[in-house]
Amino acid sequence: MEQTLKHSIFLLGLTFFFISCKSVAVLPTKTPIKNVDISALATKIKSNYPKINKVRSRIRATYDDGKREQQIIVQFRLEKQKKIWMSASMIIPIAKLMITPEEVLFYEKFQKNYFKGSLDIINSLTNMSLRYSDIENLFLGKPFLDPSLGRWKQVSNPKNYILLPQGKRIRLKPTLFFNPSTFILNEQRFLIPGTNQTLTIKYLNHFRIEGEILPQLIEITLFDGQILKRLELEFTRTDFPEKLNFPFQIPAEYNEIQF
């Protein structure tokens, strides 16, 4: 009897130990919790990630470099972890772009030029080390760097949970801003290595479609201390079709662009 009682007390104590070691759930609040359990926060953040395979949308894209503003309409299609397809038009179709984990394909109809190569072309233009998953995450409203992996530091802020990755060997070092009441990504900011430029991606509005949360308005800015370049992407007519095609064929008479 005494031995059985000892075993019961031991098991009960062990149970309480493991329960106490579990991360405490982070609840929605109007203002961020100081010294939040980052592991628990990351779990809440990831619970909002869209669980979709294919998405189709229409984007009103507006570019402003401080000197002029230009707007085009982009038909957008994405198949998760496989490809991103865009067709741009200004009354008439003007260009197409296809991005996969292996390559970037592009052609434009005015000068009849095309490009076919690796993601290095995007990285050479942005001075960053982007992967296909980063570009996909941008459109899906997900951070480029997973807050559930590695070490992170919370920065005190009255409006957002702000997280900074810790460690030297990190490919990208974003500053992430999350809404404390919805745990949705509001902003991710990058200091571009080797430059004085700051790349900021803001998610200004979201919508819920078939239970999934996706960005409705994305603002991308590049600032070098003097000149601000801004690209605004407004998503409309978004759906999740079961079947989705990605028509892309570079015309034979087009000229290859060399970078």
Backbone as JSON, one array per atom type, in Angstrom:
{
  "sequence": "MEQTLKHSIFLLGLTFFFISCKSVAVLPTKTPIKNVDISALATKIKSNYPKINKVRSRIRATYDDGKREQQIIVQFRLEKQKKIWMSASMIIPIAKLMITPEEVLFYEKFQKNYFKGSLDIINSLTNMSLRYSDIENLFLGKPFLDPSLGRWKQVSNPKNYILLPQGKRIRLKPTLFFNPSTFILNEQRFLIPGTNQTLTIKYLNHFRIEGEILPQLIEITLFDGQILKRLELEFTRTDFPEKLNFPFQIPAEYNEIQF",
  "N": [[0.83, -1.2, 0.0], [1.9, 1.24, 0.9], [3.97, 1.45, -0.93], [2.59, 1.64, -3.34], [1.3, 4.1, -2.94], [3.51, 5.8, -2.91], [4.36, 5.53, -5.58], [2.17, 6.65, -6.9], [2.25, 9.3, -6.02], [4.69, 10.01, -7.1], [4.18, 9.79, -9.9], [2.17, 11.68, -10.14], [3.54, 14.0, -9.45], [5.41, 14.03, -11.53], [3.74, 14.43, -13.71], [2.76, 17.04, -13.19], [5.17, 18.36, -13.42], [5.84, 18.15, -16.17], [3.66, 19.46, -17.27], [4.03, 22.01, -16.27], [6.31, 22.69, -17.65], [5.51, 23.12, -20.2], [4.81, 25.46, -22.87], [3.18, 28.46, -22.04], [-0.01, 29.39, -23.14], [-0.45, 32.05, -25.43], [-2.57, 34.71, -25.29], [-4.95, 36.7, -27.2], [-4.47, 40.2, -27.11], [-4.88, 43.76, -26.56], [-2.59, 45.27, -26.36], [0.9, 44.45, -26.63], [2.3, 41.72, -24.71], [4.75, 42.06, -22.26], [7.97, 40.55, -22.23], [7.14, 38.15, -23.47], [6.34, 34.68, -23.96], [8.17, 33.48, -26.39], [8.18, 31.15, -27.91], [5.57, 30.16, -27.57], [4.22, 32.31, -28.68], [5.09, 32.14, -31.32], [3.82, 29.8, -32.09], [1.12, 30.61, -32.1], [1.28, 32.51, -34.12], [1.93, 30.94, -36.38], [-0.37, 29.47, -36.61], [-2.06, 31.03, -38.04], [-1.2, 30.97, -40.63], [-1.92, 30.67, -44.1], [-3.55, 27.78, -45.23], [-3.29, 26.53, -47.95], [-3.2, 25.28, -51.33], [-3.33, 26.11, -54.0], [-3.7, 29.36, -55.41], [-5.46, 32.1, -56.82], [-5.53, 35.37, -58.19], [-6.32, 38.84, -58.79], [-4.32, 41.62, -59.3], [-3.91, 44.99, -58.52], [-1.35, 46.87, -59.31], [0.74, 49.43, -58.2], [3.33, 51.6, -58.88], [5.69, 53.87, -57.56], [8.24, 56.12, -57.79], [8.86, 58.55, -56.77], [9.22, 60.37, -58.76], [7.56, 59.69, -60.81], [4.38, 58.04, -61.21], [3.05, 54.87, -61.81], [0.66, 52.54, -63.02], [-0.36, 49.17, -63.24], [-2.23, 46.24, -64.24], [-2.24, 43.03, -62.87], [-2.49, 39.64, -63.46], [-2.5, 37.0, -61.26], [-1.12, 33.94, -60.18], [-0.56, 31.13, -58.11], [1.04, 28.18, -57.15], [1.64, 26.32, -54.43], [4.94, 25.99, -53.29], [5.82, 25.36, -55.81], [5.36, 27.06, -58.18], [5.13, 30.48, -59.29], [3.12, 32.63, -61.11], [2.72, 35.37, -63.26], [0.9, 37.74, -65.14], [1.09, 40.7, -66.79], [-0.69, 43.7, -67.64], [-1.54, 46.63, -69.53], [-4.17, 47.82, -70.45], [-3.72, 46.24, -72.79], [-2.11, 42.99, -72.92], [1.22, 42.98, -71.64], [3.49, 41.75, -70.54], [4.94, 38.72, -69.18], [5.67, 36.65, -66.35], [7.36, 34.02, -64.77], [8.12, 32.21, -61.91], [9.97, 29.72, -60.41], [11.2, 27.24, -58.04], [13.62, 26.63, -59.25], [14.17, 28.37, -61.43], [13.88, 31.58, -63.16], [11.66, 32.99, -65.4], [10.96, 35.24, -68.0], [9.25, 37.49, -70.2], [8.75, 40.31, -72.36], [6.52, 42.29, -74.34], [6.83, 44.7, -75.74], [9.54, 45.46, -76.48], [10.19, 43.01, -77.31], [11.74, 41.15, -75.83], [13.37, 38.64, -73.76], [14.02, 36.79, -70.73], [15.83, 34.17, -69.22], [16.76, 32.38, -66.53], [18.43, 31.93, -63.34], [17.41, 32.4, -59.86], [19.25, 34.22, -59.16], [19.15, 36.55, -60.61], [17.11, 38.06, -59.47], [18.19, 38.44, -56.95], [20.45, 39.92, -57.58], [19.33, 42.3, -58.32], [18.14, 43.13, -56.0], [20.06, 43.02, -54.05], [20.03, 41.03, -52.13], [19.73, 37.77, -50.55], [17.63, 36.01, -51.58], [15.31, 33.29, -51.53], [13.2, 30.97, -53.34], [11.08, 30.35, -51.62], [10.94, 32.64, -50.02], [9.92, 34.59, -51.71], [7.45, 33.5, -52.27], [6.38, 33.5, -49.66], [6.16, 36.24, -49.26], [3.91, 36.99, -50.81], [1.96, 35.5, -49.52], [1.78, 36.55, -47.02], [3.51, 35.76, -45.01], [6.29, 35.52, -42.71], [9.71, 35.84, -43.82], [11.61, 34.54, -42.37], [11.32, 31.9, -40.13], [9.71, 32.29, -37.08], [9.61, 30.3, -35.19], [11.9, 28.91, -35.23], [15.29, 28.73, -34.2], [16.94, 31.34, -32.22], [15.28, 34.12, -30.77], [14.68, 37.6, -30.1], [12.65, 39.73, -28.18], [11.51, 42.97, -28.86], [10.63, 45.77, -27.06], [7.5, 47.31, -27.5], [4.65, 49.43, -27.9], [2.57, 48.77, -29.62], [2.96, 46.55, -31.35], [4.04, 43.08, -31.43], [7.38, 42.79, -31.61], [9.95, 41.11, -33.16], [13.32, 40.01, -33.21], [15.82, 38.19, -34.88], [18.42, 36.19, -33.41], [21.93, 35.68, -33.49], [24.8, 35.04, -35.59], [25.17, 33.67, -38.0], [23.0, 33.98, -40.01], [20.93, 33.94, -42.77], [19.09, 35.91, -43.67], [18.18, 38.83, -41.88], [15.54, 39.76, -40.54], [13.35, 42.3, -39.15], [10.53, 41.65, -37.41], [7.08, 42.4, -37.25], [4.2, 41.89, -35.4], [0.66, 41.71, -35.04], [-0.87, 42.13, -31.9], [-3.42, 41.28, -31.23], [-4.43, 39.7, -33.26], [-2.31, 38.22, -34.18], [-1.29, 38.34, -36.7], [1.01, 38.99, -39.34], [2.21, 42.18, -39.56], [4.29, 43.65, -40.6], [7.49, 43.33, -42.15], [10.91, 44.01, -41.97], [13.99, 44.87, -43.5], [17.47, 45.41, -43.34], [19.51, 45.96, -45.97], [22.27, 44.05, -46.73], [25.58, 45.43, -47.04], [24.76, 47.85, -48.06], [23.11, 51.07, -47.65], [20.46, 50.78, -47.61], [17.01, 50.23, -46.85], [14.64, 47.73, -46.84], [11.23, 47.43, -46.72], [8.34, 45.65, -45.98], [5.01, 45.96, -45.81], [1.93, 44.85, -44.51], [-0.97, 46.01, -45.08], [-3.65, 45.52, -45.03], [-5.92, 42.79, -44.6], [-7.84, 39.96, -45.79], [-10.42, 37.51, -45.21], [-10.89, 34.44, -46.66], [-12.8, 31.72, -47.37], [-12.2, 30.76, -44.85], [-9.47, 31.16, -44.69], [-6.73, 33.39, -44.1], [-5.5, 36.06, -45.9], [-3.21, 38.45, -47.4], [-4.55, 41.58, -48.39], [-3.75, 44.08, -49.11], [-0.6, 45.07, -49.9], [2.33, 46.83, -49.16], [5.38, 47.67, -50.49], [8.46, 49.03, -49.84], [11.5, 50.73, -50.69], [14.18, 52.3, -49.32], [16.84, 54.57, -49.36], [17.8, 56.48, -47.71], [17.52, 58.84, -48.96], [16.03, 58.66, -51.38], [12.82, 57.35, -51.92], [11.32, 54.45, -52.96], [8.31, 52.98, -53.98], [6.09, 50.25, -54.03], [2.87, 49.21, -54.46], [0.56, 46.66, -53.84], [-2.54, 45.6, -54.56], [-4.9, 43.23, -53.87], [-7.52, 41.56, -55.52], [-10.54, 39.73, -56.27], [-9.89, 37.11, -55.41], [-9.37, 33.61, -55.22], [-9.46, 30.01, -54.58], [-8.82, 27.82, -56.66], [-9.3, 24.37, -57.62], [-8.08, 23.34, -59.86], [-5.53, 24.71, -61.84], [-4.02, 26.46, -64.42], [-0.86, 27.42, -65.95], [-0.07, 29.22, -68.25], [2.66, 29.65, -70.35], [4.92, 30.62, -72.69], [7.75, 31.41, -74.39], [7.98, 33.51, -77.13], [9.37, 32.55, -80.3], [10.79, 34.42, -81.82], [11.8, 36.32, -80.1], [14.32, 38.27, -78.34], [17.07, 37.36, -76.29], [17.75, 38.67, -73.09], [20.75, 39.8, -71.69], [22.4, 39.76, -68.61]],
  "CA": [[0.0, 0.0, 0.0], [2.78, 2.39, 0.99], [4.72, 1.52, -2.19], [1.64, 2.13, -4.34], [1.1, 5.53, -2.67], [4.72, 6.5, -3.36], [4.33, 5.55, -7.05], [1.12, 7.59, -7.3], [2.76, 10.65, -5.76], [5.75, 10.24, -8.08], [3.56, 10.01, -11.21], [1.46, 12.95, -10.07], [4.56, 15.05, -9.49], [5.98, 14.04, -12.87], [2.74, 15.04, -14.58], [2.78, 18.48, -12.95], [6.43, 18.89, -13.92], [5.78, 18.32, -17.62], [2.67, 20.49, -17.57], [4.63, 23.32, -15.97], [7.36, 22.96, -18.63], [4.89, 23.46, -21.47], [4.66, 26.88, -23.09], [1.89, 29.02, -21.67], [-0.69, 29.93, -24.32], [-0.48, 33.51, -25.55], [-3.93, 35.11, -25.63], [-5.05, 37.99, -27.88], [-4.53, 41.39, -26.25], [-4.81, 45.02, -27.3], [-1.19, 45.68, -26.36], [1.78, 43.28, -26.47], [2.75, 41.29, -23.39], [6.19, 42.18, -22.08], [8.65, 39.28, -21.98], [6.23, 37.09, -23.9], [6.92, 33.38, -24.3], [8.3, 33.58, -27.84], [7.81, 29.86, -28.49], [4.1, 30.13, -27.61], [3.81, 33.34, -29.65], [5.34, 31.6, -32.65], [2.75, 28.82, -32.36], [-0.08, 31.38, -32.46], [1.55, 33.13, -35.41], [1.88, 29.93, -37.43], [-1.74, 28.98, -36.74], [-2.75, 31.91, -38.99], [-0.68, 30.81, -41.98], [-2.92, 30.08, -45.0], [-3.37, 26.36, -45.56], [-3.81, 26.43, -49.31], [-2.29, 24.71, -52.31], [-3.36, 26.97, -55.19], [-4.43, 30.61, -55.24], [-5.53, 32.93, -58.02], [-5.99, 36.69, -57.81], [-6.07, 39.98, -59.68], [-3.58, 42.6, -58.52], [-3.69, 46.34, -59.03], [0.01, 47.21, -58.88], [1.08, 50.84, -58.39], [4.74, 51.89, -58.6], [5.97, 55.3, -57.42], [9.64, 56.34, -57.43], [9.02, 59.95, -56.38], [9.19, 61.2, -59.96], [6.36, 59.33, -61.57], [3.58, 56.93, -60.7], [2.56, 54.04, -62.9], [-0.21, 51.48, -62.53], [-0.67, 48.08, -64.16], [-3.04, 45.16, -63.7], [-1.5, 41.78, -62.93], [-3.15, 38.38, -63.14], [-1.56, 36.32, -60.37], [-1.43, 32.55, -59.84], [0.49, 30.51, -57.29], [0.91, 26.81, -56.65], [2.55, 26.31, -53.3], [6.23, 25.32, -53.39], [6.08, 24.95, -57.18], [5.51, 28.12, -59.16], [4.4, 31.75, -59.23], [2.9, 33.08, -62.48], [2.1, 36.69, -63.34], [0.7, 38.31, -66.47], [0.82, 42.13, -66.6], [-1.34, 44.36, -68.77], [-1.96, 48.02, -69.5], [-5.21, 47.68, -71.49], [-3.35, 45.03, -73.52], [-1.02, 42.26, -72.24], [2.54, 43.55, -71.93], [4.61, 40.92, -70.08], [4.66, 37.56, -68.33], [6.76, 36.25, -65.46], [7.19, 32.74, -64.09], [9.18, 31.93, -60.95], [9.92, 28.39, -59.79], [12.39, 27.09, -57.18], [14.83, 26.43, -60.05], [14.49, 29.38, -62.44], [13.04, 32.74, -63.42], [11.38, 33.17, -66.82], [10.28, 36.52, -68.21], [9.32, 38.13, -71.51], [7.9, 41.5, -72.52], [6.09, 42.34, -75.73], [7.15, 45.95, -76.42], [10.85, 45.34, -77.1], [10.31, 41.61, -77.7], [12.88, 40.59, -75.12], [13.06, 37.63, -72.75], [15.1, 36.38, -69.83], [15.7, 32.84, -68.66], [17.91, 32.15, -65.67], [18.19, 31.52, -61.96], [16.96, 33.44, -58.94], [20.34, 35.19, -58.97], [18.78, 37.82, -61.23], [16.34, 38.8, -58.48], [19.1, 38.82, -55.88], [21.35, 40.97, -58.06], [18.56, 43.53, -58.36], [17.74, 43.51, -54.64], [21.22, 42.89, -53.15], [19.65, 40.13, -51.05], [19.91, 36.34, -50.84], [16.28, 35.48, -51.51], [14.99, 31.98, -52.07], [11.84, 30.91, -53.87], [10.14, 30.36, -50.5], [10.8, 34.01, -49.55], [9.02, 35.29, -52.64], [6.12, 32.92, -52.01], [5.92, 34.0, -48.37], [5.79, 37.64, -49.41], [2.54, 37.08, -51.3], [1.05, 34.82, -48.6], [1.75, 37.25, -45.74], [4.29, 35.0, -44.03], [7.65, 36.04, -42.56], [10.75, 35.12, -44.55], [12.32, 33.71, -41.39], [10.35, 31.25, -39.24], [9.96, 32.66, -35.68], [9.65, 29.13, -34.3], [13.22, 28.31, -35.37], [16.4, 29.56, -33.74], [16.75, 32.22, -31.07], [14.69, 35.41, -31.09], [14.61, 38.58, -29.02], [11.51, 40.63, -28.26], [11.78, 44.39, -28.68], [9.47, 46.39, -26.42], [6.75, 48.22, -28.37], [3.28, 49.53, -27.39], [1.56, 48.4, -30.62], [3.22, 45.27, -32.01], [5.1, 42.18, -31.01], [8.51, 42.95, -32.52], [10.92, 40.04, -32.94], [14.6, 40.09, -33.91], [16.57, 36.93, -34.77], [19.72, 36.29, -32.75], [22.93, 34.8, -34.09], [25.57, 35.66, -36.66], [25.05, 32.94, -39.27], [21.61, 34.03, -40.45], [20.89, 34.39, -44.17], [18.38, 37.18, -43.66], [17.92, 39.29, -40.52], [14.39, 40.67, -40.57], [12.64, 42.73, -37.96], [9.15, 41.23, -37.67], [6.06, 43.09, -36.47], [2.97, 41.11, -35.38], [-0.49, 42.29, -34.34], [-1.06, 41.39, -30.64], [-4.78, 40.76, -31.08], [-4.71, 38.71, -34.31], [-1.05, 37.5, -34.43], [-1.01, 38.44, -38.13], [2.2, 39.76, -39.67], [1.94, 43.54, -40.02], [5.44, 44.24, -41.3], [8.84, 42.77, -42.01], [11.84, 45.05, -42.38], [15.34, 44.34, -43.71], [18.61, 46.25, -43.73], [20.14, 45.21, -47.04], [23.72, 43.96, -46.46], [26.48, 46.12, -47.93], [24.18, 49.09, -48.55], [22.39, 51.84, -46.63], [19.06, 50.67, -48.01], [16.07, 49.49, -46.0], [13.49, 47.16, -47.54], [10.12, 47.26, -45.79], [7.13, 45.03, -46.54], [3.9, 46.17, -44.88], [0.65, 44.23, -44.86], [-1.85, 47.08, -44.6], [-5.0, 45.01, -44.86], [-6.1, 41.37, -44.89], [-9.22, 39.48, -45.87], [-10.61, 36.09, -44.93], [-11.57, 33.75, -47.76], [-12.98, 30.29, -47.08], [-11.54, 30.47, -43.59], [-8.04, 31.43, -44.75], [-6.4, 34.8, -44.03], [-4.5, 36.44, -46.9], [-3.06, 39.89, -47.55], [-5.35, 42.27, -49.38], [-2.99, 45.25, -49.55], [0.82, 44.98, -49.52], [3.15, 47.97, -49.57], [6.8, 47.36, -50.47], [9.23, 50.26, -50.04], [12.96, 50.67, -50.64], [14.62, 53.64, -48.95], [18.29, 54.64, -49.22], [18.11, 57.66, -46.93], [17.12, 60.01, -49.73], [14.97, 58.33, -52.35], [11.89, 56.3, -51.51], [10.61, 53.79, -54.05], [7.17, 52.29, -53.36], [5.25, 49.39, -54.85], [1.65, 48.82, -53.74], [-0.13, 45.54, -54.47], [-3.91, 45.45, -54.04], [-5.43, 41.97, -54.36], [-8.98, 41.45, -55.66], [-11.03, 38.53, -56.97], [-9.04, 36.0, -54.98], [-10.03, 32.34, -54.94], [-8.59, 28.85, -54.45], [-9.32, 26.78, -57.58], [-8.66, 23.05, -57.51], [-7.23, 23.2, -61.03], [-5.0, 26.0, -62.23], [-2.96, 26.34, -65.43], [0.15, 28.47, -65.93], [0.38, 29.32, -69.65], [3.89, 30.44, -70.51], [5.76, 30.17, -73.8], [8.5, 32.54, -74.94], [7.94, 33.49, -78.6], [10.64, 32.16, -80.91], [11.51, 35.55, -82.42], [12.23, 37.27, -79.08], [15.75, 38.34, -78.08], [17.43, 37.1, -74.91], [18.41, 39.74, -72.34], [21.94, 39.37, -70.97], [22.7, 40.58, -67.42]],
  "C": [[0.87, 1.26, 0.0], [3.56, 2.59, -0.31], [3.84, 2.08, -3.3], [1.41, 3.62, -4.19], [2.3, 6.34, -3.16], [4.75, 6.61, -4.89], [3.32, 6.58, -7.55], [1.59, 9.03, -7.14], [3.83, 11.0, -6.79], [5.17, 10.57, -9.46], [2.83, 11.35, -11.25], [2.44, 14.12, -10.16], [5.18, 15.19, -10.87], [5.04, 14.71, -13.86], [2.75, 16.56, -14.44], [4.06, 19.12, -13.49], [6.36, 19.14, -15.42], [4.76, 19.37, -18.02], [3.28, 21.87, -17.35], [5.71, 23.69, -16.97], [6.78, 23.35, -19.98], [4.79, 24.98, -21.6], [3.25, 27.33, -22.7], [1.27, 29.64, -22.9], [-0.68, 31.45, -24.28], [-1.86, 33.9, -26.05], [-3.93, 36.45, -26.36], [-5.2, 39.13, -26.87], [-4.47, 42.63, -27.12], [-3.38, 45.53, -27.4], [-0.32, 44.45, -26.11], [2.12, 43.0, -25.01], [4.26, 41.43, -23.31], [6.78, 40.82, -21.72], [7.75, 38.09, -22.31], [7.01, 35.79, -24.12], [6.98, 33.3, -25.82], [7.91, 32.28, -28.54], [6.28, 29.75, -28.62], [3.57, 31.15, -28.6], [3.97, 32.83, -31.07], [4.27, 30.58, -33.05], [1.47, 29.52, -32.78], [0.09, 32.01, -33.84], [1.37, 32.12, -36.55], [0.47, 29.37, -37.64], [-2.55, 29.82, -37.74], [-2.27, 31.72, -40.42], [-1.75, 30.17, -42.88], [-2.58, 28.66, -45.37], [-3.99, 26.1, -46.92], [-2.75, 25.81, -50.21], [-2.19, 25.61, -53.54], [-4.17, 28.23, -54.88], [-4.35, 31.41, -56.53], [-6.09, 34.29, -57.61], [-5.72, 37.68, -58.93], [-5.43, 41.06, -58.83], [-3.55, 43.94, -59.25], [-2.35, 46.81, -58.47], [0.31, 48.66, -59.22], [2.53, 51.07, -57.96], [4.98, 53.39, -58.59], [7.42, 55.46, -56.97], [9.92, 57.78, -57.02], [8.99, 60.9, -57.56], [7.95, 60.93, -60.8], [5.66, 58.15, -60.93], [2.98, 56.18, -61.87], [1.74, 52.89, -62.33], [-0.44, 50.45, -63.62], [-1.56, 47.07, -63.45], [-2.31, 43.84, -63.91], [-2.42, 40.61, -62.58], [-2.13, 37.5, -62.42], [-2.04, 34.9, -60.08], [-0.25, 31.95, -59.09], [0.11, 29.08, -56.95], [2.02, 26.6, -55.63], [3.76, 25.42, -53.55], [6.57, 24.87, -54.82], [6.3, 26.1, -58.14], [4.65, 29.34, -58.83], [4.34, 32.29, -60.65], [2.22, 34.44, -62.44], [2.03, 37.15, -64.79], [0.26, 39.75, -66.3], [0.19, 42.72, -67.85], [-1.59, 45.83, -68.48], [-2.91, 48.17, -70.69], [-4.95, 46.43, -72.32], [-2.25, 44.31, -72.74], [0.33, 42.81, -72.62], [3.7, 42.64, -71.52], [4.1, 39.75, -69.26], [5.91, 37.18, -67.54], [6.4, 34.92, -64.81], [8.4, 32.51, -63.19], [8.95, 30.55, -60.37], [11.13, 28.29, -58.85], [13.69, 26.99, -57.95], [15.18, 27.61, -60.95], [13.48, 30.52, -62.46], [12.9, 32.88, -64.93], [10.58, 34.45, -66.99], [10.33, 36.9, -69.69], [8.36, 39.31, -71.55], [7.69, 41.76, -74.01], [6.49, 43.62, -76.47], [8.48, 45.86, -77.18], [11.13, 43.91, -77.6], [11.59, 40.98, -77.14], [12.43, 39.51, -74.14], [14.28, 37.36, -71.9], [14.79, 34.99, -69.32], [16.94, 32.56, -67.84], [17.51, 31.77, -64.26], [17.66, 32.68, -61.13], [18.05, 34.47, -58.65], [19.99, 36.54, -59.57], [17.99, 38.68, -60.25], [17.25, 39.28, -57.37], [20.08, 39.91, -56.31], [20.63, 42.31, -58.11], [18.23, 44.05, -56.96], [18.89, 43.53, -53.64], [20.89, 42.02, -51.94], [19.9, 38.69, -51.49], [18.56, 35.65, -50.7], [16.19, 34.08, -52.11], [13.56, 32.02, -52.61], [10.81, 31.02, -52.74], [9.92, 31.77, -49.95], [9.8, 34.78, -50.41], [7.59, 34.79, -52.44], [5.55, 33.45, -50.7], [5.49, 35.46, -48.43], [4.33, 37.77, -49.82], [1.53, 36.46, -50.33], [1.0, 35.48, -47.22], [2.48, 36.52, -44.64], [5.69, 35.6, -43.9], [8.66, 35.2, -43.32], [11.48, 34.16, -43.63], [11.33, 33.2, -40.36], [10.65, 31.61, -37.78], [9.97, 31.49, -34.7], [11.01, 28.43, -34.36], [14.31, 29.27, -34.88], [16.04, 30.41, -32.53], [16.24, 33.59, -31.53], [14.65, 36.3, -29.86], [13.39, 39.47, -29.24], [11.96, 42.06, -28.01], [10.51, 45.05, -28.14], [8.83, 47.42, -27.36], [5.3, 48.26, -27.9], [2.21, 49.02, -28.35], [1.72, 47.0, -31.17], [4.16, 44.39, -31.2], [6.22, 42.34, -32.05], [9.56, 41.91, -32.16], [12.14, 40.24, -33.82], [15.32, 38.76, -33.77], [17.93, 37.17, -34.15], [20.68, 35.28, -33.37], [23.59, 35.46, -35.28], [25.33, 34.99, -38.01], [23.59, 32.84, -39.7], [21.59, 34.63, -41.85], [20.23, 35.76, -44.29], [18.09, 37.55, -42.21], [16.76, 40.28, -40.53], [14.01, 41.16, -39.18], [11.17, 42.48, -38.25], [8.2, 41.93, -36.71], [4.75, 42.3, -36.56], [1.89, 41.82, -34.55], [-0.76, 41.49, -33.07], [-2.46, 40.8, -30.46], [-5.13, 39.69, -32.11], [-3.51, 37.8, -34.6], [-0.71, 37.44, -35.91], [0.22, 39.32, -38.34], [1.8, 41.11, -40.23], [3.06, 44.08, -40.9], [6.67, 43.37, -41.12], [9.81, 43.72, -42.69], [13.25, 44.47, -42.45], [16.32, 45.47, -43.97], [19.4, 45.46, -44.75], [21.66, 45.23, -46.85], [24.55, 44.72, -47.51], [25.95, 47.43, -48.5], [23.61, 49.87, -47.36], [20.89, 51.81, -46.89], [18.25, 49.83, -47.01], [14.9, 49.03, -46.86], [12.41, 46.88, -46.51], [8.91, 46.69, -46.53], [6.03, 45.16, -45.49], [2.64, 45.51, -45.41], [-0.43, 45.13, -44.25], [-3.29, 46.61, -44.39], [-5.03, 43.53, -45.24], [-7.58, 41.08, -45.14], [-9.25, 37.98, -45.63], [-11.44, 35.48, -46.05], [-11.61, 32.27, -47.45], [-12.19, 29.88, -45.84], [-10.05, 30.75, -43.56], [-7.79, 32.95, -44.78], [-5.26, 35.1, -45.0], [-4.37, 37.95, -46.97], [-3.98, 40.43, -48.64], [-4.61, 43.48, -49.95], [-1.57, 45.16, -48.99], [1.54, 46.22, -50.03], [4.62, 47.6, -49.4], [7.57, 48.64, -50.75], [10.73, 49.96, -49.92], [13.46, 52.09, -50.43], [16.12, 53.63, -48.71], [18.73, 55.85, -48.41], [17.72, 58.94, -47.63], [15.93, 59.73, -50.63], [14.13, 57.17, -51.84], [11.18, 55.76, -52.74], [9.52, 52.92, -53.43], [6.41, 51.49, -54.4], [4.07, 48.93, -54.01], [0.93, 47.74, -54.53], [-1.49, 45.36, -53.8], [-4.55, 44.23, -54.69], [-6.96, 42.0, -54.4], [-9.31, 40.14, -56.37], [-10.17, 37.3, -56.65], [-9.86, 34.75, -54.74], [-9.0, 31.22, -54.92], [-9.08, 27.72, -55.37], [-8.59, 25.46, -57.39], [-7.72, 22.81, -58.67], [-6.81, 24.59, -61.48], [-3.9, 25.79, -63.27], [-2.06, 27.57, -65.41], [0.71, 28.64, -67.35], [1.61, 30.22, -69.79], [4.72, 29.84, -71.64], [6.43, 31.4, -74.41], [8.46, 32.46, -76.46], [9.32, 33.29, -79.21], [11.45, 33.35, -81.4], [12.02, 36.57, -81.39], [13.73, 37.16, -78.81], [16.04, 38.15, -76.61], [18.16, 38.29, -74.3], [19.58, 39.16, -71.59], [22.21, 40.32, -69.81], [24.13, 40.33, -67.0]]
}
